[in-house]
Every structure is written in structure tokens, then in C-alpha cells.
Amino acid sequence: MKKNPKSCSPIVASVQPLEASTPSRFDNTQPSKEVLVLWRNASAVCFDVDSTVCVDEGIDELAEFCGAGKAVAEWTARAMGGSVPFEEALAARLSLFKPSLSQVQDFLEKKPPSLSPGIVEVVKKLKANKTDVFLISGGFRQMINPVASILGIPPENIFANQLLFDNSGEFVGFDENEPTSRSGGKATAVQQIRKAQNYKTLAMVGDGATDLEARKPGGADLFICYAGVQLRDAVAAKADWLVFSFKDLISSLD
């Protein structure tokens, strides 16, 4: 029997202030008229979680908590930059520290989510405009459920990985059936969402190569690169719109 930890309650999130200047080398920091129309009329918006909705990378934080932070962070950087297949990086990172059920539960209790400034307001604005909001992450449901709870996003609107444990609570792996457990998985998730709900227009917001992949035929019509936490040049350069603050997304919806 495989066990999954329950998220802790009550949940108190911290919102972390960020400072970022806009590098002049990018020419997509101002949205075109076409991009604004797509954004304002999106039927659904899918957000990456790590370094987008939250200011940190969940697996890095968990690894640090378990004593393997540096080694795992190096793998994360390679994975998010697109230099190695995501599934390879995920398996490698988890093998470095093999978190137990009790460690995950302890982490969730002691490390509440650190939300990016403005994300709560963006989600509220979207929901007020009758736009459906999804979380699509290469992270783990156990750590994303508390974030979704804060933002008022239902569990069925979460696409993420799942840590697996045996009867004694020891780590045994992750669910490889989840689309987000492999390269191209976010694109697959977005395509599934769009097909199931028949959305006319769908946007993807994120910071990494796996988020950019979601902008494929049958997937997202629009990719917004959020660089308020991490600026990845190769990803930012290919975005339809590069933003460094969620304030830009909020104001554009008025």
C-alpha cells in the first residue's frame, strides 16, 4: 500500500518581495495587441508553480530540509534550462535524498508556501473574469495542495507529480503515469485540459523550458514567461510576453 501525506492545516503562506530590473536585450517585455487580446480573452490560464506561483523550487527546498540541497539544486538548474530530459533529472534528484513520508509531513508543517507577490491578486482577478485557473507542475502534489488551497484552486485543476511511499513510510519512487513526470509532460497536460474542457483560448505562465513546451498545437495559444524569480534567457527570448511582475498581468486585465 502506498501512502501520501496530508497537507497541514491551517496554512499560512508568506509573500516574498522581489526586485528585478528589465534587461534591455529583450524586445518582448511589452505585449503586442494580439497578445493582449489573447490574454484578456483566455478561457483558462495554466500556471507553473515553482519559481512562478511560489518563489522557490519545491524539490530544492525539500532536499535542503533533508540535507541534500546543493546537489539537488544543481540538477534542478540543468532540468529547468532544458539541458537534460526532465524525467532523468527528477529521478536523479530524488535518488540523492529519498524523502520519507515523515520528512515530507515535517517539511509541510515547518515550511509554509512562499508565494510570489501579486499571484493571489492575479488569480482572484482571473476567477472574477470567469477564467478557469490550473496549476501544472513538475513538483509534487503533496507540496502543491497547500498552495492550491490558498489560491482557491480545486484539486481537479492540479496536474503534478506524486511521491510514493511503502507501508512503513519509506520512499519508493514517484508515479510515472503522471504526464508531468517526463519531458513534454506539461504540453501533454495542457492539451488534455484543452480537449476535455473545449477551451477556445488557453494561456500558460511559467519560467522554464518545460513551460515553454506547452505552447504547441492543441496546447497553449500564449506563453507568458514570468521572470520575477528566475530569468532563463533561452526561455524568455521565445516567450510571447516577458513579465517581471504579476502587476503587469493584473493591470492588463482592467
N, C-alpha and C positions, 0 to 999 in steps of 0.2 A: 504493500500500500504506500502511495506517495502522498506526502503531506505538503501543504502550503501554509505559510504563516498568515495570520490575520493582521490586518493593519491596525495600528494602535489608535485609541481614541481617549480623550479628544486630541485633535490635530491642530497644532499651532505652527503656521508657516512664517518664515521670515522673508521679507522682501529686500533684496540686496541692491544697494545703489551702484550704478555703473557709470563710468566715464569713458567716452570714446570720441575721437576726432574722425572726421570723414577723409580718408585718403583721396587725394586729387586724381590718382591714377584710374579711378573707376568712373565710368560715364553713365552708370545706371542707378545712381542714388536719387534721381528724380524720375518718378514714374511717367511713362507716356500716357496719352489719353486712353489708348486701348487697354493698357494695363490697369488704369484706374477703373475703367468700366467693368473689366473682368472681376476686380477685387470687390467693388461695390455691389456687384450682382451675383456674387458667388452663392450657390445654394448650400455649399458645405466648405468648411476650412479644416484642413488637417494640420496639426502642429506636431513637430518633433518635440521631445521632452528635454533630454539632456542638452545643456548649453543653449536652450531656446526658451521653453517654458520655465525651466529651472536653470540656475546659474552654474551648476556643476554637472559633472558626468557621474551618474549614479553608481556605475560599477567601479569607478575610481574611488569614490567616497567609501563604498562598502569595502573595497580592497584595503584602503588606508585604515579603516576601522579594524580590519582583520590582520594588519601588519604587513601588507604587500603592496602598498600604494605606489611606489616609484616604478616598479617593474610593470605593473598593470597599466599605469598612465602612459608609459611608452608605447605599449600595444594599442591603446585607445587612439593615440595621436596618429599612428600608422593606419588604423582602420578608418578613422574619420577623414583622413586625407585621400583615401581610396587606393592606397598602395598595396593592400593585401585584401583578399576576399573576407567579407565580414564574418562568415561562419568560422573561418580559420582563426581570426582574431578573437572571436567570442570564446571559442573552446580553449584557446591558449591562455586567455586572461583568467578564466575560471579555474583552470588547472593549476594556476600559480597560488591560489589560496583556498579553494574548495570550501566556500562558506557553509557552515552548518545551519540548521533551522534555528537553533537558539541564538546564533550570532546574528542572523538576519532580523529576528524579532527584537534583539537587544539594540541593533542599529536603528530600526524603525522607531523605537521608543526614545532613543537618545539624540537622534539626528532628524528633526523635522524638515520638511522640504524647504529649500531656499528658492523662492520664486523670483523671476526676473521682474524688474519694475515695469508696471503697465500691463502685465499679462492678464491680471484679474479684470481690469477695465476693458481690455480688448475682447475678452470672452463675453463679458456682460453685454457689450455693445453688439457683438455679432448675434448673440441669442435674442437680444431685443429686436434685431432686424430679421428675426426668424431664420437665421443661418445656423445650420447644424454644425457642431464642433466635434472633432475627433482628435484623439491622441494616438500617434503612431510612433513607436519607439523600438529601438534595438535593446533597450533596457528591460527591466523585469517588472511584471505586473505587481509583485509584492511591494515594490517601491513606488510604483506609479499610481496605484489605487488611492493612496492618501492625497496625491496631487489632484487626481480627478475629483475626489470628494470635495476639496477646497473650491475647485472651479465649477462644481455642479455639473460635471460631465458623467453621464451614466456608464456603467461598466461595459455595456454592449458597444459603446463607442471607443473602446480601448483596443488597440492592436499592439501587442508587446510580447516579450518572451516570458517563459515560466521556469523558475528554478524548481528542481525536483529533489525530493528527499526520501530516504527509506524510512522504515518503521521506527528506527532509533534516532531519526532526525539528522542523519549524515547526508551530505551532499552526494547525489548520484548523477547529476547532469542537468540538462535543460531540455525542454520539449522541442524537438527538432521538427515537429509538424507545424509550428507557428511560422507563418510566412516571413516574419521579421527576424528569424534566426539565421537567415542566409542573405547573400548579396542579391540585390534586386528585390528583396522582400518588401520594402516599403512601396515600391511600384506595384507589386502584386496586391498588397493590401489596399492601396488607393483604387486600383482597378476593380477589386472586389466590392469596395464601398460604392463606387460609382454605378456599377452594374446592378447591385442589389437595390439601391435606392433610386436609380434612374435620375441622378442629379444632372442638371443641364450644364452647370459651371462649377468647377471644383478648384480650390487653391491649396497649395502646400507651402508651409512655412517651416524653415529649418536652417541649419548651419552647415551640414555635412554633405559628403558625396552621396550618401545613401538617400538623403532628402532630395537632392537634385535628380536622382534617378526616377523619382516619382513622376516627373514631368515627361511622360511618354504617351503615345497614342492610347486612348482608352483610360488614361490616368488623369493627372492634374493638368488643367489648362494654363495654370500660372504657378511659377515658383518664386517665392519671396525669400531671399536669403537674409536671415536675421544674424547680424554680426555684432550684437551688443555684448556678447561674451567671448566668442572666438571668431576671428576673421581668417577664413581659409580662402586665399586668393583664387585658387583654381575654381572653387565653387562660386564665390562672389562674382567673378567675372562673367559667369554663364547665367546668372540669375536674371529674371525679368525685372526685378526690383530689389535693390540692396538697401536695407534699413539698419540703422544702428540703435534705434529706439522704437519701442512699441507705440510711442506717442505719435509717430508718423502714421501708423496704421489706424490709430484711434481717430485722429483729426481728419483723415481721408474719408471716414465713414459718416461724418456730419453732413 
